[in-house]
Structures are given as C-alpha cells and as structure tokens.
Amino acid sequence: MATRIETIRAQTLERIEELTAAPKPTYNVGGQSVQWAQYLKQLQDTVDWCDSQLQSAEPFEIQAQGFT
C-alpha cells in the first residue's frame, strides 16, 4: 500500500512541477471553465493526503504497563 501512495505522490509532484513551470490563466472555452488555481490546489491536497497516509503507516512503538 505504501508503494502505491509513494507512486501517487511522485506523479502528483511531477504534475505540479509541470503546471508551475508554465502557469496558465483560468479561462472558459465553449462554456467549459478551466480553473488552474483550483486544479493546483487539488494536486497540493493530494500530496498532503499522501504525506499523512505515509506518516501513519510508519512503524511506531506502544509502551504499556500492566498492573498486578
């Protein structure tokens, strides 16, 4: 599962890099709106989600103490 999330994260970061290298304005074509700022925000949210999933998948240690 972590490998899939790492792949999604890497692909999303590549797409963000492409978009920010040649930013485009928001525009309407034939009644269809293309909002690049909103698309970029969705990509950034995807990276944040991947980061949180990967962080929660890291090994952790639980310390417990029993009483007799």
Protein Blocks (a to p, Z undefined) as FASTA:
>chain_A
ZZmmmmmmmmmmmmmmmmmmmccddddeehiacdfklmmmmmmmmmmmmmmmmmmmpccd
ddddddZZ
